[in-house]
């Protein structure tokens, strides 16, 4: 159930990144709050399942601006990368030129 909820909210975050009419939609903060709430609950119950939630956590990093939540997300993605090194990218996929933390969203949303 957690996996489905996280994927649902991650798709909304991803949509907010590709929707060009509003570069910073107001509703995305509510979506991120729900996504992070589910992720915290799921990982507190069973932290070994972090690899199942990696995609949603990486997508959440596109929009999270709070450094505490960003650090938590990066930590979870790093844990998943340690558990399964073949997830397709490094543990810090959002670092470009050592400073900017974006992936394919070039304007640093």
TORBA-748377 format. One line per 2 residues: number of its first residue (from 0); their letters; for each residue x, y, z of C-alpha. Coordinates in steps of 0.001 Angstrom, whole numbers. Example, Ala and Ser with C-alpha at 12.3 -4.5 7.8 and 13.67 -1.06 7.14 Angstrom:
2
0> as> 12300,-4500,7800; 13670,-1060,7140 .
This chain:
109
0> xx> 0,0,0; 2834,2377,828 .
2> xx> 4452,1690,-2522; 1287,2588,-4434 .
4> xx> 780,5785,-2430; 4367,6893,-2932 .
6> xx> 4200,6213,-6652; 928,8157,-6921 .
8> xx> 2381,11252,-5262; 5710,10905,-7082 .
10> xx> 3873,10980,-10400; 2198,14226,-9350 .
12> xx> 5596,15717,-8451; 7001,14565,-11773 .
14> xx> 4029,16130,-13574; 4696,19418,-11776 .
16> xx> 8230,19347,-13190; 7137,18900,-16793 .
18> xx> 4052,21161,-16708; 5207,24427,-18272 .
20> xx> 2273,26697,-17493; 3289,27183,-13832 .
22> xx> 6944,26616,-12925; 6230,26563,-9169 .
24> xx> 2664,25317,-8558; 1227,25929,-5105 .
26> xx> -305,22468,-4807; 3045,20671,-5057 .
28> xx> 3892,21450,-1415; 804,19546,-269 .
30> xx> 1782,16615,-2486; 5330,16620,-1083 .
32> xx> 3999,16699,2473; 1873,13628,1772 .
34> xx> 4698,11828,-18; 7189,12486,2778 .
36> xx> 4646,11471,5424; 4071,8125,3746 .
38> xx> 7804,7608,3211; 8597,8318,6876 .
40> xx> 5882,5946,8055; 6861,3186,5627 .
42> xx> 10553,3383,6426; 9962,3530,10178 .
44> xx> 7976,292,9936; 10513,-1543,7774 .
46> xx> 13692,283,6743; 14875,-2715,4708 .
48> xx> 12272,-1914,2055; 13924,1381,1142 .
50> xx> 14885,-28,-2244; 11174,-336,-3109 .
52> xx> 10634,3376,-2565; 13784,4696,-4217 .
54> xx> 12103,5957,-7383; 9535,8004,-5474 .
56> xx> 12200,9389,-3133; 14372,10461,-6052 .
58> xx> 11449,12204,-7737; 10616,14004,-4478 .
60> xx> 14127,15445,-4531; 13188,17445,-7637 .
62> xx> 10967,19747,-5587; 12025,19489,-1935 .
64> xx> 13607,22749,-844; 13908,22144,2906 .
66> xx> 17512,21061,3620; 16432,18700,6407 .
68> xx> 14060,16792,4139; 16570,16874,1284 .
70> xx> 19277,15386,3520; 16873,12705,4733 .
72> xx> 15921,11832,1151; 19568,11684,83 .
74> xx> 20319,9415,3038; 17535,7033,2099 .
76> xx> 18636,6920,-1538; 22199,6234,-383 .
78> xx> 20973,3354,1787; 19113,1877,-1161 .
80> xx> 22210,2197,-3329; 24236,306,-736 .
82> xx> 21652,-2472,-576; 21383,-2740,-4349 .
84> xx> 24252,-1208,-6230; 22597,-1900,-9592 .
86> xx> 19768,628,-9185; 21057,2430,-12237 .
88> xx> 22785,5462,-10781; 25065,6590,-8006 .
90> xx> 23951,7470,-4502; 24099,11193,-5336 .
92> xx> 22433,11467,-8742; 21372,15073,-8318 .
94> xx> 24784,16708,-8014; 25922,18523,-11121 .
96> xx> 29205,20448,-11153; 29519,19843,-7416 .
98> xx> 26891,22439,-6452; 23593,22460,-8284 .
100> xx> 21232,19703,-7185; 19062,18961,-10183 .
102> xx> 18743,15977,-12435; 17057,16714,-15722 .
104> xx> 15130,19729,-14483; 17657,22270,-15642 .
106> xx> 16176,25363,-14057; 16751,24110,-10487 .
108> x> 13110,23859,-9489 .
